[in-house]
Amino acid sequence: MHGILPRMTSLEHSTVRVGLLGAGTVGSALMGLASRRRDSGFQVSQVLVQDLKKSRPASVAKELLTLDPDEVVSNSDILVDVMGGVGLATKLTLRFLESGKTVVTANKAALAERWSDFIPHFAEGRIHFEAAVMAGTPVVGPLWQVLRSSQPLELHAILNGTCNYIVGQLEAGISYPEALAEAQRLGFAEADPTLDVGGYDTAHKLCLLARLGFSPELLWESVKSDTRGINHLTPMIIREVMEQGGRVRLVGSVVPRDESWRLCVRPVILPEDHPLISASGSKNGLLFRGDPVGEVLISGPGAGGGPTASAVLADIEAVVQGRSGPKQPTFAASVPRDYSFEDLVELE
């Protein structure tokens, strides 16, 4: 047995040190939640930031902040990545994992694009990543646990709150540039919104879900090349769809195609009675169909500091309690033959 688990034996009468990468929206919320947990068995020991002078909430203790990545890595028993990206944070988490320790991460981009680098550590259960998809709404756990006993048939998911917000604004007649600018003002969209509106954030998350529930061999490039965003939408396009009784949503899907699984992200037209139609605003939704489980719908908050931090906190507590993280399937699920999957109408 590897990682934090054997170390817990020697630390059972002391507090586990949690190193945090990032003190932004999620990191600040996490520190606030952690400060209210009594007898949790851990404490945030150090926090890596890029600017010591930046104004932050009172929950972020200034004395814990550092600009030194080595300091955080060397003085932590668990490393938590809420910084994101495939650069420094990924480099540090892989280095930490290679030392035999355990990581909790919300970094879907790193896991989607560099999955092969993490595979040895998945096998040992030393990566916990519930917060990487749909924030505090549990989907990673169900896919790698109870739903794994069913033959997967198809999956459809709405996974990006920024796109939901912008589409909602378009439904109200607001132009795309105005809707995007408002989303940026409110903090829903980054200064460079490409990851969200281009569909790549959804593609990252879909890639993780597909590897857990369908095949560990699915490649990031396969979904990236089949991804379209919402930046071509207009109020007129949205209005025409609504007049015909439909609603536009950016949906990621995993469906059978020939002898393999197709992963795609694109705007689609959902009928008003579709199970995913309620996933609007910051709400996300996942629809899984399998045999014999049937249809499973999971819906809830998919973004925001509080919901995401709650999932990160749950993963930290799981590590402290000695529980293993998700393990990737050892083989791909067979692609069903003669199965008529839900053919969502793609919006041109």
C-alpha positions, 0 to 999 in steps of 0.5 A: 500500500502506498501514498498517505495511507502508510504515513497515517500510521506514523501521523495518527496522533498528529495533524495531517498537513495539506498543501494548497496550490491556489487561493482563488475562488475555490481555494479561498472557499476551501480554507473557509470550510476547513476552518470550520471543521473541528477534529478533521484530522488535517490543517492547511499548512501552506498555500502557493500563490502568484502574488502575495499582495493580492487582496483575498478573503479573511479566510485566507491566512496571510502567514500561510501564503508562499511564492515557493513551490518547493516549500509547499511540496516538501512540507505537505502530506496531501497536495491539493490542486485548485490552481488548474492548467497543464503547466506548473500545477501539473508539474508539481502534482506529478512530482508529489505523486512520484514521491509516493504521496496523495493528491486531491485535484479539481484540475480537469485539464491536467487529467484529460490531457495528461492522463497517461502520466497519472495512470500509475498513481490511479492504480494505487488509488492516490488521486482523488478528483470528484471536484474536477467534474460538476463541482460538488455534485457527485458524478465521478464516484457513481461512474467508477463505483455503482454504475460500473456494474452496468453495460454503458450504452450512452451518456449526455451531459451539460457541464459548463455553467458559463455557456449556460449563462450566455445561452440564457442571455441569448434567450432573453434577446441579448447579443452574444458580445453583450452576454459574454461581457456580462459573464466576464463582469460577473466572474462567470467567464475568464478574460480569455473565455476560449476554454468555456465558450469554445467547448473545451472545458466541457470536453475535458470533463467529458473525457474524464467521465468517458474514461471512467465509465466507458474506456480508459483508452479514450484519447483527449485528441479524439474529443478535442477534434470533435468539439464545437462551442457556442460563439457562433450563436445569436438571439435569432438562432436561439429564438427560432429554436424556441419557437419550434418548442426546443432549447439550445444547450451545449452538450457533451456525449458519449455514444456508440459509433461502429466499433468504438465510442464517439466523444463529442461536444456541440450545441444541440436542440433539446425538446422541452421535456428532455431530462437535461433541460433543467440544467441551466444557469450554474446547474449541470446535469448528467444522463447515463443509460446502461444495462440493466440500470436503465436511465440515471439522471444526476443534476446539481450545482456544477460551478462556484467556489462553495460547491467545488470546495465542498467536493475538494474537502470531502476528498481530503477527508477521504484521504485522511480516513484512508480511503482509496481514490477512483481507479480507472477500469482495467478494460474498455466496455464493449460497444453495444451492437444494434443499439439505437442511442438518443440522436440529439439534433446538432445545431449547425 
